[in-house]
Amino acid sequence: MVMCFCGKWAIVRTSWTVNNPGRRFWGCPDPNSSCGFIGWYDEPMCARSKVIIPGLLRTINKLPKAMDDIKEQASKHEKAMEKIKEQATMLKYYLVYSWIFFVVVLLFLL
């Protein structure tokens, strides 16, 4: 464990800066304290990680919006499907009634 400058036990936090995305560091447990950063918890990241991680984070942050859009589209498609089912049922009734009418007309003509 690491002791903070203010005398409290430091906690492990995660940096999300451009230069250190996802890198963990020791920080003061008091959010109102001016101690802030104390030291790095893990080793420096390679250059490739510094390039890849921000892109991955942007992609992850876009996912909830994409999910909402997909859910909205699915809802619209479900409503359209219900409407089509209603129309299909109505057309089946029209078909049955037209055949009944056809048979009745044939019986009267014979």
Short mmCIF file of the C-alpha atoms (twelve columns), coordinates in Angstrom:
data_MODEL
# 
_entry.id   MODEL 
# 
loop_
_atom_site.group_PDB 
_atom_site.id 
_atom_site.type_symbol 
_atom_site.label_atom_id 
_atom_site.label_alt_id 
_atom_site.label_comp_id 
_atom_site.label_asym_id 
_atom_site.label_seq_id 
_atom_site.Cartn_x 
_atom_site.Cartn_y 
_atom_site.Cartn_z 
_atom_site.pdbx_PDB_model_num 
ATOM 1   C CA . MET A 1   0.000   0.000   0.000   1 
ATOM 2   C CA . VAL A 2   1.050   3.558   -0.645  1 
ATOM 3   C CA . MET A 3   0.478   6.461   1.704   1 
ATOM 4   C CA . CYS A 4   -0.925  9.685   0.245   1 
ATOM 5   C CA . PHE A 5   0.665   13.073  0.916   1 
ATOM 6   C CA . CYS A 6   -2.256  13.930  3.215   1 
ATOM 7   C CA . GLY A 7   -1.660  10.816  5.363   1 
ATOM 8   C CA . LYS A 8   -4.476  8.635   4.011   1 
ATOM 9   C CA . TRP A 9   -3.987  5.331   2.213   1 
ATOM 10  C CA . ALA A 10  -3.850  5.924   -1.519  1 
ATOM 11  C CA . ILE A 11  -6.196  4.084   -3.863  1 
ATOM 12  C CA . VAL A 12  -5.651  2.775   -7.373  1 
ATOM 13  C CA . ARG A 13  -7.356  4.847   -10.059 1 
ATOM 14  C CA . THR A 14  -7.380  4.661   -13.842 1 
ATOM 15  C CA . SER A 15  -6.121  7.416   -16.107 1 
ATOM 16  C CA . TRP A 16  -8.081  8.136   -19.290 1 
ATOM 17  C CA . THR A 17  -5.820  10.840  -20.691 1 
ATOM 18  C CA . VAL A 18  -4.568  10.721  -24.283 1 
ATOM 19  C CA . ASN A 19  -0.996  9.931   -23.186 1 
ATOM 20  C CA . ASN A 20  -1.967  7.279   -20.615 1 
ATOM 21  C CA . PRO A 21  -5.294  5.703   -21.602 1 
ATOM 22  C CA . GLY A 22  -6.267  2.953   -19.177 1 
ATOM 23  C CA . ARG A 23  -3.063  3.219   -17.153 1 
ATOM 24  C CA . ARG A 24  -3.515  2.768   -13.407 1 
ATOM 25  C CA . PHE A 25  -2.006  5.094   -10.826 1 
ATOM 26  C CA . TRP A 26  -2.006  5.738   -7.105  1 
ATOM 27  C CA . GLY A 27  -4.242  8.643   -6.130  1 
ATOM 28  C CA . CYS A 28  -5.638  10.338  -3.064  1 
ATOM 29  C CA . PRO A 29  -8.919  8.805   -1.826  1 
ATOM 30  C CA . ASP A 30  -10.277 12.284  -1.033  1 
ATOM 31  C CA . PRO A 31  -11.729 13.811  -4.222  1 
ATOM 32  C CA . ASN A 32  -11.537 17.324  -2.717  1 
ATOM 33  C CA . SER A 33  -7.842  16.981  -1.868  1 
ATOM 34  C CA . SER A 34  -5.121  18.692  -3.882  1 
ATOM 35  C CA . CYS A 35  -2.887  15.588  -3.608  1 
ATOM 36  C CA . GLY A 36  -4.225  13.991  -6.807  1 
ATOM 37  C CA . PHE A 37  -1.570  11.893  -8.572  1 
ATOM 38  C CA . ILE A 38  0.972   10.111  -6.360  1 
ATOM 39  C CA . GLY A 39  2.666   7.609   -8.646  1 
ATOM 40  C CA . TRP A 40  2.130   4.977   -11.314 1 
ATOM 41  C CA . TYR A 41  0.711   1.623   -10.230 1 
ATOM 42  C CA . ASP A 42  1.668   -0.262  -13.389 1 
ATOM 43  C CA . GLU A 43  4.331   -0.112  -16.080 1 
ATOM 44  C CA . PRO A 44  4.279   2.422   -18.939 1 
ATOM 45  C CA . MET A 45  2.181   1.445   -21.937 1 
ATOM 46  C CA . CYS A 46  3.680   0.705   -25.321 1 
ATOM 47  C CA . ALA A 47  3.155   3.232   -28.123 1 
ATOM 48  C CA . ARG A 48  0.752   0.917   -29.964 1 
ATOM 49  C CA . SER A 49  -1.526  0.684   -26.915 1 
ATOM 50  C CA . LYS A 50  -1.626  4.469   -26.690 1 
ATOM 51  C CA . VAL A 51  -2.873  4.577   -30.277 1 
ATOM 52  C CA . ILE A 52  -5.319  1.653   -30.149 1 
ATOM 53  C CA . ILE A 53  -7.041  2.197   -26.788 1 
ATOM 54  C CA . PRO A 54  -8.551  5.656   -27.555 1 
ATOM 55  C CA . GLY A 55  -10.053 4.278   -30.776 1 
ATOM 56  C CA . LEU A 56  -11.511 1.316   -28.909 1 
ATOM 57  C CA . LEU A 57  -12.960 3.638   -26.272 1 
ATOM 58  C CA . ARG A 58  -14.588 5.802   -28.958 1 
ATOM 59  C CA . THR A 59  -16.099 2.673   -30.501 1 
ATOM 60  C CA . ILE A 60  -17.375 1.451   -27.130 1 
ATOM 61  C CA . ASN A 61  -18.877 4.867   -26.370 1 
ATOM 62  C CA . LYS A 62  -20.791 4.774   -29.684 1 
ATOM 63  C CA . LEU A 63  -22.379 1.386   -28.905 1 
ATOM 64  C CA . PRO A 64  -25.233 2.598   -26.640 1 
ATOM 65  C CA . LYS A 65  -26.383 5.052   -29.347 1 
ATOM 66  C CA . ALA A 66  -26.176 2.316   -31.967 1 
ATOM 67  C CA . MET A 67  -28.168 -0.030  -29.710 1 
ATOM 68  C CA . ASP A 68  -30.863 2.609   -29.208 1 
ATOM 69  C CA . ASP A 69  -31.073 3.139   -32.980 1 
ATOM 70  C CA . ILE A 70  -31.364 -0.605  -33.583 1 
ATOM 71  C CA . LYS A 71  -34.063 -0.960  -30.905 1 
ATOM 72  C CA . GLU A 72  -35.986 1.916   -32.493 1 
ATOM 73  C CA . GLN A 73  -35.742 0.290   -35.924 1 
ATOM 74  C CA . ALA A 74  -36.821 -3.066  -34.475 1 
ATOM 75  C CA . SER A 75  -39.841 -1.415  -32.875 1 
ATOM 76  C CA . LYS A 76  -40.810 0.169   -36.206 1 
ATOM 77  C CA . HIS A 77  -40.405 -3.168  -37.982 1 
ATOM 78  C CA . GLU A 78  -42.532 -4.940  -35.362 1 
ATOM 79  C CA . LYS A 79  -45.315 -2.378  -35.824 1 
ATOM 80  C CA . ALA A 80  -45.108 -2.781  -39.601 1 
ATOM 81  C CA . MET A 81  -45.210 -6.562  -39.198 1 
ATOM 82  C CA . GLU A 82  -48.358 -6.343  -37.062 1 
ATOM 83  C CA . LYS A 83  -49.987 -4.148  -39.687 1 
ATOM 84  C CA . ILE A 84  -49.070 -6.636  -42.427 1 
ATOM 85  C CA . LYS A 85  -50.468 -9.518  -40.359 1 
ATOM 86  C CA . GLU A 86  -53.734 -7.629  -39.921 1 
ATOM 87  C CA . GLN A 87  -53.895 -6.992  -43.666 1 
ATOM 88  C CA . ALA A 88  -53.181 -10.663 -44.407 1 
ATOM 89  C CA . THR A 89  -55.986 -11.739 -42.076 1 
ATOM 90  C CA . MET A 90  -58.353 -9.283  -43.733 1 
ATOM 91  C CA . LEU A 91  -57.399 -10.541 -47.195 1 
ATOM 92  C CA . LYS A 92  -58.051 -14.129 -46.096 1 
ATOM 93  C CA . TYR A 93  -61.545 -13.121 -44.999 1 
ATOM 94  C CA . TYR A 94  -62.108 -11.355 -48.340 1 
ATOM 95  C CA . LEU A 95  -61.002 -14.484 -50.158 1 
ATOM 96  C CA . VAL A 96  -63.343 -16.720 -48.161 1 
ATOM 97  C CA . TYR A 97  -66.271 -14.302 -48.613 1 
ATOM 98  C CA . SER A 98  -65.612 -13.989 -52.336 1 
ATOM 99  C CA . TRP A 99  -65.654 -17.776 -52.719 1 
ATOM 100 C CA . ILE A 100 -68.874 -18.011 -50.740 1 
ATOM 101 C CA . PHE A 101 -70.393 -15.304 -52.932 1 
ATOM 102 C CA . PHE A 102 -69.150 -17.109 -56.050 1 
ATOM 103 C CA . VAL A 103 -70.731 -20.397 -54.927 1 
ATOM 104 C CA . VAL A 104 -74.015 -18.672 -54.051 1 
ATOM 105 C CA . VAL A 105 -74.139 -16.973 -57.463 1 
ATOM 106 C CA . LEU A 106 -73.416 -20.277 -59.217 1 
ATOM 107 C CA . LEU A 107 -76.192 -21.999 -57.267 1 
ATOM 108 C CA . PHE A 108 -78.703 -19.330 -58.265 1 
ATOM 109 C CA . LEU A 109 -77.680 -19.512 -61.912 1 
ATOM 110 C CA . LEU A 110 -78.081 -23.276 -62.089 1 
# 
